[in-house]
Amino acid sequence: MAKKMYVAAALILVAALTLFGAPAEAKVMQFDHFSIDVPAGWEMQEYRENFTVGFTAPDKSAALTVSVFDSEGMSLEECAKSLMEELKGGNLKKEKHAYTFEFKNQNGVGCRALVAASEMLVFVTMMGEHDAFDAMVSSLEVF
């Protein structure tokens, strides 16, 4: 699990560095394990081998990354704590059906993480601040 979490964390940082864009309305995008509404103009980078997709705001001020992987028998709380420790984060909170925590990436940028589960573990990271984050996370469907 730690190796997969490390890869997911590294991909979050890579996704934040690959930034492009142009404004407009949201479009439903489907991937191997999830779908999400993506605002027009947001650039997308997919990492199929790790079931990770990164999305970057047109003005390059914010990025959201979604990773979906097997929890390897760990509870949601154990997965959240493990990811938080790996990312040297803190402020772990239990939400309705998820856990959240905060961490800083290699560049010192503050990030918020959301860890949830259906049959697979879902790890969402938000870097920066953007009005689109709530709608994107709310639209996320894992299958």
C-alpha positions as CSV (number, residue, x, y, z in Angstrom):
1,M,0.0,0.0,0.0
2,A,2.8,2.4,0.9
3,K,4.3,2.1,-2.6
4,K,1.0,2.8,-4.3
5,M,0.4,5.8,-2.0
6,Y,3.9,7.1,-2.7
7,V,3.2,6.9,-6.5
8,A,-0.1,8.6,-6.0
9,A,1.5,11.4,-4.0
10,A,4.2,11.8,-6.6
11,L,1.7,12.0,-9.4
12,I,-0.2,14.7,-7.6
13,L,2.9,16.8,-7.6
14,V,3.5,16.0,-11.3
15,A,-0.1,16.9,-12.2
16,A,0.3,20.3,-10.5
17,L,3.3,21.1,-12.7
18,T,1.6,20.2,-16.0
19,L,-0.7,23.2,-16.4
20,F,-2.7,24.5,-19.4
21,G,-6.2,26.0,-20.0
22,A,-9.2,28.2,-21.3
23,P,-12.6,29.0,-19.6
24,A,-16.2,27.8,-20.1
25,E,-18.8,25.1,-19.0
26,A,-18.3,21.7,-17.3
27,K,-18.2,18.4,-19.2
28,V,-18.6,14.9,-17.8
29,M,-15.4,13.0,-18.4
30,Q,-15.3,9.2,-17.9
31,F,-12.2,7.2,-17.0
32,D,-11.5,3.6,-16.1
33,H,-12.8,3.8,-12.5
34,F,-14.6,7.1,-12.2
35,S,-16.4,10.0,-13.9
36,I,-16.2,13.7,-13.0
37,D,-17.5,17.0,-14.3
38,V,-14.6,19.0,-15.6
39,P,-14.9,22.7,-16.3
40,A,-14.1,23.6,-19.8
41,G,-10.6,24.9,-20.2
42,W,-9.1,22.7,-17.5
43,E,-6.2,20.7,-18.7
44,M,-6.2,17.0,-18.0
45,Q,-3.3,14.5,-17.6
46,E,-4.1,10.8,-17.2
47,Y,-1.7,8.3,-15.6
48,R,-3.4,5.0,-16.6
49,E,-1.0,2.7,-14.8
50,N,-1.9,4.3,-11.5
51,F,-5.5,5.2,-12.2
52,T,-4.7,8.8,-11.5
53,V,-6.0,11.8,-13.4
54,G,-4.9,15.4,-12.7
55,F,-6.9,18.5,-13.7
56,T,-5.4,22.0,-13.8
57,A,-7.3,25.4,-13.8
58,P,-6.9,27.6,-16.9
59,D,-5.1,30.3,-15.0
60,K,-2.8,27.6,-13.5
61,S,-3.7,28.7,-9.9
62,A,-5.2,25.4,-8.8
63,A,-5.1,21.7,-9.5
64,L,-7.3,18.7,-8.5
65,T,-6.1,15.1,-8.7
66,V,-8.1,12.0,-8.4
67,S,-6.5,8.6,-7.7
68,V,-8.4,5.3,-7.5
69,F,-6.7,2.2,-6.1
70,D,-7.2,-1.0,-4.1
71,S,-7.2,-0.4,-0.3
72,E,-5.5,-3.8,0.2
73,G,-7.7,-4.7,3.0
74,M,-7.1,-1.6,5.1
75,S,-10.0,0.4,6.6
76,L,-10.8,3.8,5.2
77,E,-9.4,5.4,8.4
78,E,-6.2,3.3,8.2
79,C,-5.8,4.4,4.5
80,A,-6.4,8.0,5.3
81,K,-3.9,8.0,8.2
82,S,-1.3,6.2,6.1
83,L,-1.6,8.7,3.2
84,M,-1.5,11.6,5.7
85,E,1.7,10.2,7.3
86,E,3.3,9.6,3.9
87,L,2.6,13.2,2.8
88,K,3.6,14.5,6.3
89,G,0.2,16.1,6.7
90,G,-2.1,16.8,9.6
91,N,-5.5,17.9,10.7
92,L,-7.2,14.6,9.9
93,K,-11.0,15.0,10.1
94,K,-13.8,12.5,9.7
95,E,-16.5,13.8,7.3
96,K,-19.8,12.0,6.4
97,H,-18.3,9.2,4.3
98,A,-14.7,10.3,4.0
99,Y,-11.6,11.7,5.8
100,T,-9.9,15.0,5.0
101,F,-6.4,16.2,5.9
102,E,-4.0,19.0,4.9
103,F,-0.4,18.8,3.7
104,K,2.2,20.8,1.8
105,N,3.7,19.6,-1.5
106,Q,7.4,19.7,-2.3
107,N,7.1,23.3,-3.3
108,G,5.5,24.3,0.0
109,V,2.1,24.8,-1.6
110,G,-0.8,24.0,0.8
111,C,-3.0,21.1,-0.3
112,R,-6.2,19.6,0.9
113,A,-6.9,15.8,0.6
114,L,-10.1,13.8,0.6
115,V,-10.0,10.1,1.1
116,A,-13.2,8.1,0.5
117,A,-14.0,4.5,-0.5
118,S,-16.6,2.6,-2.5
119,E,-15.2,-0.8,-3.7
120,M,-11.9,1.1,-4.4
121,L,-10.1,3.8,-2.4
122,V,-10.6,7.3,-3.8
123,F,-7.9,9.9,-3.1
124,V,-8.6,13.5,-4.1
125,T,-6.1,16.3,-3.7
126,M,-6.9,20.0,-4.2
127,M,-3.9,22.4,-4.6
128,G,-4.6,26.0,-4.3
129,E,-8.2,27.4,-4.1
130,H,-10.8,27.4,-6.9
131,D,-14.6,27.8,-7.0
132,A,-14.9,24.7,-9.2
133,F,-13.5,22.3,-6.6
134,D,-16.8,21.7,-4.8
135,A,-18.7,21.0,-8.0
136,M,-16.0,18.7,-9.3
137,V,-15.8,16.7,-6.0
138,S,-19.6,16.5,-5.8
139,S,-19.9,15.2,-9.3
140,L,-17.3,12.4,-8.7
141,E,-18.7,8.9,-9.3
142,V,-16.6,5.8,-8.7
143,F,-17.5,2.5,-10.5
